[in-house]
Amino acid sequence: INAEYGNIDDTAATPAPPPPPPPADDGFEPDGRMAIVSIAIGDKARYFARYLLVSFLRNSDFDGPLYLVTDEPSYYDDLKEEQALHPLSEIRYIDVDFAEHGGGGTVGDLELPIIPDDIAIRENKYGMIVWTQFSDYKRGRLQIKWLKTKLFDLVPERYEYLIFMDSDIFIGQELSPFANLAMRALAPPNMLALFTDIGHTGSPYHTGVVVLSRRRSPALVSEWALNIMSGVHGSDQRAIEAAIKTPNQGGSARPIELHEKPNVKKKKDKNKNKLL
């Protein structure tokens, strides 16, 4: 300030703002390296996936693609106009030649395994070891579930992160906040992220939404694949539970639960003989 004239000397240099703090080393990459993947094989799954695709286009505001692995991409030809209205969120189709009843098939160069149909020993949902024989329907379902473990073989290598979603999911809001949370949940040493199961599968893990890292997930996912095909586990939930418990995965390399099981207690009414 010039004391004689009371004005401000604007020739003085303005101090430079302090530099921004360095980014946290939390193991996640910027947006743009993540894709959504779903599987829709069979009439029922294809029907449900239509709602997933439309809700993805209209509601997700996701700056990235959704890859749909399906045995009939032409089923969604009528969605081209909807896609044109939402160019930011792109749907890409991966064609699979699927043989029903666990009989194999191909997805590009990837060969689907043939599920054995002989009697196997497996663990049921109560943790008991039993003799069983998978039905043709069960063998086909396990074959489709096995594809969850091969997602990085199906999408371009530029995607470091994948969010798998079951085909019967409806997206009701913007996906970016969840995607950023998911990437942070995959900070080392975590191998993948998934929800807890609050249903009746007998497993603590739910595989309807699974978040994967190309760098950190392969060891655990490979074990998951082997367990699905072993004939010991009747569901992919049981198979991933066994993979998580495998000692050679490393003590701290375990999935992250993105939400906790609600603390709800059921009370039995003896008079009405029902759960409240």
PAMI-468510 format. One record per atom (N, C-alpha, C, O): z, y, x. Coordinates in pm, whole numbers, padded with zeros to 5 digits, always signed. Example, Ala and Ser with C-alpha at 12.3 -4.5 7.8 and 13.67 -1.06 7.14 Angstrom:
# residues 2
+00780-00569+01319/+00780-00450+01230/+00780-00330+01320/+00846-00332+01424/+00708-00225+01285/+00714-00106+01367/+00787+00003+01290/+00804+00114+01341/
# end
This chain:
# residues 276
+00000-00119+00085/+00000+00000+00000/+00000+00124+00088/+00079+00135+00182/-00088+00216+00059/-00093+00342+00131/+00012+00435+00072/-00001+00479-00042/+00117+00466+00151/+00230+00543+00099/+00192+00685+00062/+00251+00741-00030/+00091+00746+00132/+00056+00883+00106/-00016+00902-00027/+00011+00996-00100/-00107+00813-00057/-00186+00830-00178/-00147+00732-00289/-00195+00743-00401/-00060+00639-00256/-00010+00549-00359/-00109+00444-00406/-00086+00377-00506/-00220+00430-00331/-00318+00328-00374/-00302+00201-00290/-00226+00199-00193/-00375+00094-00327/-00366-00034-00259/-00480-00047-00160/-00596-00022-00193/-00448-00086-00041/-00550-00107+00061/-00615-00244+00036/-00562-00347+00077/-00732-00242-00032/-00793-00370-00067/-00875-00428+00046/-00947-00526+00027/-00865-00366+00165/-00936-00422+00278/-00857-00532+00346/-00910-00603+00432/-00729-00547+00307/-00647-00652+00368/-00697-00788+00323/-00738-00805+00209/-00693-00883+00413/-00740-01019+00384/-00647-01089+00286/-00525-01082+00299/-00706-01157+00187/-00628-01235+00090/-00588-01368+00151/-00674-01441+00201/-00459-01404+00148/-00417-01532+00208/-00489-01650+00141/-00508-01652+00020/-00526-01746+00223/-00595-01865+00171/-00495-01952+00095/-00379-01962+00136/-00538-02015-00013/-00447-02103-00087/-00412-02225-00004/-00491-02268+00080/-00294-02281-00026/-00255-02400+00052/-00348-02516+00021/-00398-02527-00091/-00372-02604+00119/-00461-02718+00095/-00399-02814-00007/-00277-02825-00015/-00482-02885-00083/-00428-02981-00180/-00361-03097-00109/-00399-03132+00003/-00261-03158-00172/-00195-03272-00109/-00292-03388-00094/-00383-03403-00176/-00274-03472+00007/-00364-03586+00026/-00348-03684-00090/-00239-03695-00146/-00455-03757-00125/-00444-03853-00235/-00348-03965-00201/-00334-04005-00085/-00282-04016-00303/-00187-04125-00282/-00263-04252-00246/-00368-04282-00302/-00208-04327-00153/-00268-04454-00112/-00222-04563-00207/-00139-04647-00171/-00275-04562-00328/-00230-04657-00428/-00334-04764-00456/-00319-04842-00551/-00439-04771-00375/-00528-04885-00381/-00636-04881-00486/-00708-04980-00500/-00653-04773-00559/-00759-04772-00660/-00869-04675-00619/-00846-04579-00545/-00988-04702-00671/-01105-04623-00638/-01134-04524-00751/-01082-04541-00862/-01217-04422-00727/-01250-04327-00833/-01326-04391-00948/-01378-04502-00934/-01330-04322-01060/-01409-04369-01173/-01555-04387-01131/-01601-04324-01036/-01626-04474-01201/-01765-04501-01168/-01784-04637-01104/-01898-04683-01091/-01676-04702-01064/-01685-04833-01004/-01626-04940-01095/-01590-05048-01050/-01618-04908-01224/-01561-05002-01320/-01661-05029-01431/-01735-04940-01473/-01663-05153-01477/-01748-05193-01589/-01664-05277-01686/-01564-05338-01647/-01708-05279-01811/-01647-05365-01913/-01736-05489-01928/-01858-05480-01921/-01673-05605-01948/-01748-05729-01966/-01690-05804-02085/-01569-05810-02103/-01778-05862-02166/-01735-05947-02276/-01829-06066-02285/-01939-06065-02228/-01786-06169-02357/-01865-06291-02373/-01879-06319-02522/-01779-06325-02595/-02002-06337-02567/-02028-06367-02708/-02128-06481-02716/-02250-06459-02716/-02077-06603-02721/-02160-06723-02728/-02126-06796-02857/-02010-06828-02882/-02228-06822-02937/-02206-06885-03066/-02210-06782-03178/-02191-06663-03156/-02235-06832-03301/-02254-06744-03416/-02134-06653-03442/-02150-06533-03463/-02016-06710-03440/-01895-06633-03473/-01869-06523-03371/-01842-06408-03408/-01877-06558-03244/-01851-06460-03138/-01956-06349-03139/-01924-06232-03118/-02083-06387-03162/-02188-06285-03168/-02163-06186-03282/-02184-06066-03266/-02117-06237-03395/-02090-06152-03510/-01978-06052-03478/-01991-05933-03504/-01868-06102-03420/-01757-06013-03388/-01797-05912-03280/-01753-05797-03282/-01879-05955-03185/-01916-05867-03074/-01993-05745-03121/-01991-05641-03055/-02060-05755-03234/-02131-05639-03287/-02034-05522-03309/-02067-05407-03278/-01915-05551-03361/-01815-05445-03383/-01762-05392-03249/-01736-05273-03236/-01748-05481-03152/-01706-05436-03019/-01809-05340-02962/-01773-05235-02909/-01937-05374-02971/-02042-05291-02912/-02052-05156-02981/-02062-05053-02914/-02051-05154-03113/-02062-05028-03186/-01941-04940-03159/-01955-04819-03139/-01822-04999-03158/-01702-04918-03131/-01701-04869-02987/-01651-04760-02960/-01757-04947-02895/-01768-04902-02756/-01858-04779-02748/-01825-04681-02680/-01971-04783-02817/-02064-04670-02813/-02006-04546-02879/-02020-04435-02827/-01941-04564-02992/-01896-04449-03071/-01762-04392-03026/-01739-04272-03038/-01674-04476-02974/-01536-04432-02954/-01488-04429-02810/-01394-04356-02779/-01551-04505-02721/-01491-04524-02588/-01509-04402-02497/-01422-04374-02415/-01620-04328-02511/-01650-04217-02420/-01639-04263-02275/-01592-04189-02188/-01682-04385-02250/-01665-04448-02119/-01789-04424-02034/-01901-04455-02075/-01768-04369-01915/-01878-04338-01824/-01908-04462-01740/-01881-04465-01620/-01963-04562-01804/-01993-04687-01737/-02048-04787-01838/-02046-04760-01958/-02096-04902-01790/-02160-04997-01881/-02064-05099-01939/-01955-05123-01886/-02107-05159-02048/-02045-05279-02101/-02148-05390-02089/-02256-05382-02147/-02114-05495-02014/-02201-05611-01999/-02158-05716-02102/-02041-05754-02109/-02254-05762-02180/-02227-05867-02278/-02301-05994-02236/-02424-05997-02231/-02223-06099-02207/-02278-06230-02175/-02299-06303-02307/-02201-06334-02376/-02422-06331-02343/-02450-06388-02474/-02568-06484-02468/-02654-06473-02381/-02570-06577-02562/-02679-06673-02568/-02792-06625-02658/-02889-06698-02678/-02782-06503-02713/-02889-06450-02797/-02888-06297-02792/-02842-06233-02887/-02938-06236-02683/-02940-06090-02673/-03020-06023-02785/-02988-05911-02824/-03123-06090-02836/-03205-06030-02940/-03128-06006-03070/-03174-05932-03156/-03013-06069-03084/-02930-06050-03203/-02889-05903-03217/-02858-05858-03328/-02889-05830-03107/-02841-05691-03107/-02956-05591-03092/-02932-05475-03057/-03078-05633-03116/-03192-05542-03103/-03180-05421-03193/-03229-05313-03159/-03116-05437-03308/-03105-05326-03403/-03007-05219-03357/-02993-05116-03424/-02937-05241-03245/-02842-05141-03195/-02908-05042-03099/-02840-04955-03044/-03038-05053-03079/-03105-04964-02984/-03096-04818-03026/-03078-04730-02942/-03108-04791-03156/-03096-04652-03204/-02955-04599-03182/-02937-04484-03143/-02856-04683-03208/-02716-04643-03184/-02694-04615-03036/-02625-04520-03000/-02753-04698-02950/-02740-04677-02806/-02802-04544-02765/-02747-04475-02680/-02915-04508-02825/-02983-04383-02790/-02897-04261-02822/-02913-04156-02760/-02808-04273-02919/-02720-04162-02957/-02603-04146-02861/-02536-04043-02860/-02578-04248-02779/-02462-04246-02688/-02507-04291-02549/-02468-04399-02505/-02587-04210-02480/-02641-04253-02350/-02536-04268-02242/-02559-04337-02143/-02420-04204-02258/-02316-04213-02156/-02262-04354-02144/-02239-04403-02033/-02242-04420-02256/-02186-04556-02259/-02301-04654-02284/-02356-04661-02394/-02336-04729-02181/-02454-04814-02188/-02415-04961-02205/-02319-05009-02144/-02490-05031-02289/-02471-05175-02309/-02582-05249-02236/-02700-05217-02250/-02543-05348-02157/-02639-05431-02085/-02610-05578-02119/-02494-05618-02132/-02716-05655-02134/-02702-05793-02180/-02731-05891-02067/-02825-05873-01989/-02650-05994-02059/-02668-06103-01963/-02695-06230-02043/-02607-06277-02115/-02814-06283-02031/-02856-06398-02111/-02802-06527-02050/-02810-06548-01929/-02746-06611-02136/-02694-06740-02091/-02763-06851-02169/-02776-06844-02291/-02807-06953-02096/-02864-07073-02158/-02749-07172-02172/-02714-07242-02077/-02692-07178-02290/-02567-07252-02311/-02594-07383-02383/-02653-07384-02491/-02548-07492-02323/-02558-07623-02387/-02427-07649-02461/-02320-07644-02401/-02435-07675-02590/-02314-07694-02669/-02239-07821-02628/-02292-07908-02559/-02113-07826-02672/-02027-07944-02654/-01996-07970-02506/-01980-08085-02466/-01989-07862-02426/-01948-07879-02287/-02053-07943-02201/-02020-08001-02097/-02180-07935-02240/-02285-08005-02168/-02351-07927-02057/-02456-07969-02009/-02294-07815-02015/-02350-07738-01905/-02435-07623-01954/-02427-07583-02070/-02517-07570-01864/-02602-07456-01894/-02615-07368-01772/-02564-07402-01665/-02683-07254-01787/-02703-07162-01675/-02690-07018-01721/-02721-06984-01835/-02643-06933-01629/-02646-06789-01645/-02712-06734-01520/-02647-06719-01416/-02841-06705-01528/-02914-06668-01408/-02916-06786-01311/-02961-06895-01346/-02866-06763-01189/-02857-06870-01090/-02726-06947-01096/-02706-07042-01020/-02637-06906-01184/-02506-06970-01194/-02511-07088-01291/-02548-07071-01407/-02476-07205-01244/-02474-07324-01328/-02336-07343-01389/-02235-07339-01319/-02333-07363-01519/-02207-07390-01586/-02169-07536-01563/-02255-07623-01566/-02043-07563-01542/-02001-07702-01516/-02004-07784-01644/-01995-07731-01755/-02019-07913-01626/-02012-08006-01739/-01867-08050-01754/-01807-08105-01661/-01812-08027-01872/-01673-08061-01897/-01661-08213-01914/-01735-08271-01994/-01571-08279-01842/-01555-08424-01860/-01505-08456-01999/-01424-08384-02057/-01555-08566-02053/-01516-08604-02190/-01425-08727-02193/-01399-08782-02300/-01377-08769-02076/-01288-08884-02076/-01145-08839-02104/-01115-08720-02110/-01059-08935-02121/-00919-08905-02151/-00852-08845-02029/-00870-08893-01917/-00776-08740-02050/-00709-08671-01940/-00561-08654-01971/-00518-08661-02086/-00486-08631-01866/-00345-08598-01882/-00333-08447-01876/-00388-08384-01785/-00265-08388-01970/-00251-08243-01969/-00114-08204-02021/-00039-08287-02073/-00082-08078-02004/+00044-08022-02052/+00020-07952-02184/-00067-07866-02192/+00095-07987-02287/+00078-07920-02415/+00156-07789-02418/+00219-07752-02319/+00152-07718-02531/+00212-07585-02537/+00364-07588-02528/+00426-07484-02508/+00424-07707-02541/+00568-07718-02529/+00610-07760-02388/+00728-07783-02362/+00512-07768-02296/+00544-07805-02159/+00555-07954-02135/+00602-07996-02030/+00514-08034-02231/+00521-08180-02219/+00387-08235-02171/+00281-08187-02212/+00391-08336-02084/+00271-08401-02035/+00229-08510-02133/+00308-08598-02165/+00106-08502-02180/+00059-08596-02282/-00081-08646-02246/-00154-08581-02170/-00117-08764-02301/-00253-08814-02292/-00334-08751-02404/-00287-08737-02517/-00456-08713-02372/-00540-08652-02473/-00686-08675-02441/-00720-08717-02330/-00772-08647-02535/-00915-08651-02513/-00974-08528-02580/-00961-08510-02701/-01040-08443-02502/-01094-08320-02556/-01209-08351-02651/-01295-08434-02622/-01210-08283-02764/-01323-08294-02856/-01442-08219-02799/-01427-08140-02705/-01560-08243-02855/-01678-08169-02811/-01659-08019-02830/-01701-07939-02747/-01594-07981-02940/-01569-07839-02966/-01478-07780-02858/-01503-07670-02808/-01374-07854-02822/-01280-07807-02720/-01347-07796-02584/-01322-07701-02510/-01431-07892-02552/-01502-07887-02424/-01593-07765-02417/-01601-07699-02313/-01660-07734-02527/-01746-07616-02529/-01668-07488-02514/-01711-07397-02444/-01553-07480-02578/-01470-07359-02567/-01419-07340-02424/-01418-07227-02374/-01376-07448-02360/-01328-07436-02223/-01440-07395-02129/-01417-07321-02033/-01559-07441-02156/-01673-07401-02074/-01697-07250-02085/-01723-07184-01984/-01688-07197-02205/-01704-07052-02224/-01588-06977-02157/-01610-06873-02095/-01467-07029-02169/-01352-06965-02105/-01369-06963-01953/-01327-06868-01887/-01432-07067-01897/-01454-07074-01753/-01538-06956-01705/-01523-06911-01591/-01627-06906-01791/-01710-06792-01753/-01627-06668-01721/-01672-06582-01645/-01507-06657-01778/-01421-06544-01746/-01391-06537-01596/-01369-06429-01541/-01390-06652-01531/-01356-06658-01389/-01475-06629-01299/-01461-06624-01177/-01593-06610-01357/-01715-06588-01279/-01779-06452-01305/-01898-06434-01279/-01703-06359-01355/-01760-06231-01396/-01819-06154-01278/-01922-06088-01293/-01756-06162-01162/-01809-06088-01047/-01940-06148-00996/-02014-06081-00924/-01970-06272-01033/-02099-06331-00998/-02209-06284-01093/-02328-06302-01065/-02171-06223-01205/-02268-06187-01308/-02304-06040-01309/-02410-06004-01360/-02219-05953-01255/-02246-05809-01258/-02279-05760-01117/-02244-05827-01020/-02345-05646-01104/-02379-05594-00970/-02257-05572-00882/-02147-05545-00930/-02280-05584-00752/-02169-05576-00655/-02107-05438-00648/-01996-05423-00597/-02176-05335-00697/-02121-05199-00686/-01996-05179-00772/-01923-05082-00753/-01971-05270-00865/-01852-05256-00950/-01735-05327-00885/-01732-05450-00872/-01637-05247-00844/-01517-05301-00781/-01418-05352-00884/-01344-05447-00858/-01417-05290-01002/-01321-05326-01105/-01393-05369-01232/-01495-05311-01269/-01339-05469-01298/-01392-05515-01426/-01277-05526-01526/-01167-05569-01492/-01306-05487-01649/-01213-05512-01759/-01281-05611-01852/-01380-05579-01917/-01227-05732-01857/-01279-05829-01953/-01213-05805-02088/-01092-05784-02096/-01294-05808-02195/-01243-05795-02331/-01300-05906-02417/-01420-05935-02410/-01216-05969-02499/-01266-06066-02595/-01364-05999-02690/-01355-05879-02714/-01456-06076-02743/-01562-06020-02827/-01512-05970-02962/-01582-05896-03030/-01391-06010-03002/-01339-05967-03133/-01248-05845-03123/-01167-05821-03211/-01262-05768-03016/-01183-05647-02998/-01260-05527-03052/-01381-05517-03037/-01188-05437-03116/-01245-05311-03167/-01183-05197-03087/-01061-05185-03080/-01267-05113-03028/-01220-05001-02947/-01203-04879-03038/-01299-04832-03099/-01081-04830-03047/-01053-04723-03140/-01035-04587-03078/-01023-04488-03150/-01032-04578-02946/-01011-04448-02882/-01073-04449-02743/-01125-04550-02696/-01066-04334-02677/-01125-04318-02545/-01065-04419-02447/-00945-04443-02447/-01151-04479-02364/-01108-04585-02273/-01059-04534-02138/-00987-04605-02068/-01098-04413-02099/-01067-04367-01964/-00918-04371-01929/-00885-04417-01820/-00826-04326-02017/-00684-04335-01980/-00640-04477-01952/-00566-04502-01856/-00685-04571-02034/-00649-04711-02009/-00713-04762-01880/-00649-04835-01804/-00838-04723-01854/-00906-04767-01733/-00834-04717-01608/-00819-04792-01512/-00791-04592-01609/-00718-04538-01494/-00584-04608-01476/-00543-04637-01364/-00515-04634-01586/-00390-04709-01579/-00414-04848-01521/-00337-04896-01439/-00522-04912-01565/-00552-05047-01518/-00579-05049-01369/-00534-05139-01299/-00654-04949-01319/-00683-04945-01176/-00556-04923-01095/-00539-04981-00988/-00469-04839-01145/-00342-04818-01074/-00256-04943-01077/-00182-04970-00982/-00263-05019-01185/-00187-05144-01194/-00235-05246-01092/-00163-05339-01059/-00358-05228-01042/-00414-05321-00945/-00390-05277-00801/-00452-05328-00708/-00299-05180-00782/-00264-05142-00646/-00207-05262-00572/-00140-05345-00633/-00231-05273-00440/-00179-05386-00364/-00028-05398-00382/+00042-05296-00387/+00024-05521-00391/-00044-05649-00368/-00089-05718-00497/-00116-05838-00495/-00098-05646-00608/-00130-05710-00735/-00273-05762-00737/-00365-05695-00688/-00292-05880-00793/-00424-05944-00796/-00501-05917-00924/-00623-05907-00921/-00433-05905-01035/-00498-05871-01160/-00395-05817-01257/-00274-05823-01231/-00442-05765-01369/-00352-05711-01471/-00391-05767-01606/-00509-05784-01635/-00293-05797-01687/-00319-05851-01819/-00198-05828-01908/-00092-05789-01861/-00216-05853-02037/-00108-05833-02132/-00021-05956-02141/-00064-06068-02112/+00102-05934-02183/+00186-06048-02218/+00143-06102-02353/+00082-06029-02432/+00173-06226-02380/+00135-06289-02506/+00257-06291-02598/+00361-06348-02566/+00241-06227-02714/+00350-06224-02811/+00318-06315-02930/+00380-06305-03036/+00220-06403-02910/+00181-06496-03016/+00245-06632-02999/+00361-06642-02959/+00170-06737-03029/+00226-06872-03031/+00145-06967-02945/+00133-07085-02978/+00089-06918-02833/+00011-07006-02747/+00098-07091-02657/+00052-07190-02601/+00225-07054-02643/+00313-07124-02551/+00304-07073-02409/+00376-07122-02322/+00217-06975-02384/+00203-06917-02251/+00251-06772-02253/+00235-06704-02355/+00309-06723-02144/+00354-06584-02142/+00241-06485-02120/+00265-06364-02127/+00121-06532-02095/+00010-06441-02064/-00099-06449-02169/-00130-06555-02222/-00157-06332-02198/-00268-06323-02292/-00394-06289-02214/-00395-06196-02134/-00502-06364-02236/-00623-06345-02157/-00735-06279-02238/-00851-06286-02200/-00700-06214-02349/-00800-06141-02427/-00846-06014-02360/-00956-05967-02386/-00761-05956-02274/-00797-05842-02191/-00744-05871-02050/-00623-05888-02031/-00834-05876-01954/-00795-05903-01815/-00865-05802-01726/-00985-05781-01737/-00789-05739-01637/-00842-05639-01545/-00846-05699-01405/-00746-05750-01356/-00965-05693-01342/-00989-05765-01217/-01037-05671-01108/-01102-05570-01134/-01005-05707-00984/-01052-05635-00866/-01139-05730-00783/-01099-05843-00757/-01255-05683-00741/-01345-05766-00661/-01281-05804-00528/-01308-05912-00475/-01197-05717-00474/-01136-05744-00344/-01011-05829-00353/-00985-05912-00266/-00931-05809-00459/-00800-05873-00461/-00787-05990-00558/-00692-06067-00547/-00879-06004-00651/-00864-06108-00754/-00920-06245-00720/-00874-06343-00778/-01020-06260-00628/-01089-06389-00615/-00999-06510-00592/-01025-06616-00650/-00896-06500-00509/-00814-06617-00481/-00747-06670-00607/-00749-06790-00635/-00687-06580-00684/-00619-06620-00806/-00719-06666-00912/-00694-06763-00983/-00833-06596-00922/-00933-06631-01022/-00996-06767-00991/-01026-06844-01082/-01015-06798-00863/-01069-06930-00826/-00974-07041-00866/-01017-07146-00914/-00845-07018-00847/-00746-07116-00889/-00746-07131-01041/-00729-07241-01094/-00764-07020-01110/-00773-07022-01257/-00891-07107-01302/-00879-07186-01395/-01006-07091-01234/-01125-07168-01269/-01102-07318-01251/-01139-07398-01337/-01042-07354-01139/-01015-07496-01113/-00922-07554-01219/-00938-07668-01262/-00825-07475-01259/-00730-07523-01360/-00798-07542-01497/-00766-07636-01569/-00889-07453-01532/-00959-07467-01660/-01038-07597-01662/-01041-07666-01764/-01102-07629-01549/-01190-07745-01544/-01118-07876-01512/-01179-07982-01511/-00990-07868-01486/-00918-07987-01440/-00892-08089-01549/-00872-08207-01520/-00894-08045-01676/-00858-08136-01783/-00708-08147-01805/-00663-08224-01890/-00631-08071-01730/-00485-08076-01744/-00435-07972-01842/-00334-07993-01910/-00505-07860-01852/-00461-07749-01936/-00557-07733-02053/-00679-07728-02034/-00502-07724-02172/-00584-07717-02291/-00630-07578-02328/-00702-07562-02427/-00590-07476-02253/-00631-07338-02283/-00639-07260-02153/-00578-07298-02053/-00715-07151-02156/-00725-07068-02036/-00595-06994-02009/-00568-06955-01896/-00513-06973-02115/-00384-06909-02093/-00292-06998-02010/-00227-06952-01916/-00288-07127-02045/-00207-07221-01969/-00261-07234-01826/-00185-07249-01731/-00393-07230-01814/-00455-07245-01683/-00421-07128-01591/-00396-07148-01472/-00421-07005-01645/-00388-06891-01559/-00239-06885-01530/-00198-06839-01424/-00158-06933-01623/-00014-06940-01596/+00014-07031-01477/+00096-06998-01391/-00056-07146-01473/-00040-07238-01360/-00092-07176-01231/-00034-07197-01125/-00202-07100-01239/-00257-07036-01120/-00161-06932-01064/-00146-06919-00942/-00097-06858-01152/-00001-06756-01108/+00117-06818-01036/+00173-06759-00943/+00154-06938-01078/+00269-07006-01018/+00234-07081-00890/+00323-07135-00824/+00105-07085-00854/+00064-07157-00734/+00119-07088-00610/+00091-06969-00590/+00195-07158-00526/+00261-07092-00411/+00165-07027-00314/+00197-06921-00259/+00046-07087-00290/-00041-07033-00186/-00107-06902-00224/-00185-06849-00146/-00079-06849-00342/-00135-06720-00378/-00057-06605-00315/-00104-06491-00314/+00061-06633-00264/+00142-06526-00207/+00249-06482-00305/+00223-06468-00424/+00371-06461-00253/+00483-06436-00341/+00469-06313-00427/+00512-06314-00542/+00409-06205-00374/+00401-06081-00450/+00266-06062-00519/+00247-05963-00590/+00174-06154-00497/+00042-06141-00558/+00043-06203-00696/-00003-06315-00716/+00095-06128-00790/+00108-06177-00927/+00057-06072-01024/+00054-05953-00991/+00016-06114-01144/-00037-06017-01240/+00067-05914-01284/+00188-05941-01281/+00020-05801-01324/+00102-05693-01379/+00092-05699-01531/-00017-05717-01585/+00202-05683-01600/+00201-05676-01745/+00189-05530-01786/+00274-05448-01749/+00085-05496-01860/+00060-05357-01897/+00147-05311-02012/+00157-05190-02038/+00208-05403-02082/+00308-05364-02181/+00407-05478-02194/+00376-05592-02159/+00524-05449-02244/+00628-05549-02255/+00635-05605-02396/+00594-05541-02492/+00688-05725-02405/+00706-05788-02535/+00806-05708-02617/+00914-05678-02568/+00772-05674-02741/+00865-05598-02824/+00998-05670-02840/+01002-05792-02856/+01103-05595-02836/+01237-05653-02849/+01272-05664-02997/+01349-05585-03050/+01213-05763-03063/+01232-05781-03206/+01304-05914-03229/+01260-06018-03181/+01411-05910-03301/+01485-06031-03334/+01459-06069-03479/+01468-05987-03570/+01426-06197-03498/+01404-06247-03633/+01534-06300-03691/+01610-06370-03624/+01558-06266-03814/+01682-06308-03880/+01646-06394-04000/+01560-06358-04080/+01711-06506-04010/+01681-06599-04118/+01772-06573-04237/+01895-06567-04224/+01710-06558-04353/+01783-06539-04478/+01801-06676-04541/+01704-06736-04589/+01925-06727-04541/+01951-06862-04594/+01924-06871-04743/+01888-06977-04793/+01940-06759-04814/+01920-06764-04958/+01772-06776-04993/+01734-06855-05079/+01689-06697-04925/+01546-06698-04954/+01469-06800-04871/+01352-06829-04898/+01538-06854-04767/+01475-06956-04683/+01343-06906-04621/+01242-06977-04624/+01346-06786-04567/+01229-06735-04500/+01273-06637-04391/+01387-06592-04388/+01181-06606-04301/+01211-06514-04193/+01191-06370-04238/+01093-06338-04305/+01284-06286-04202/+01273-06143-04235/+01223-06069-04113/+01206-05947-04117/
# end
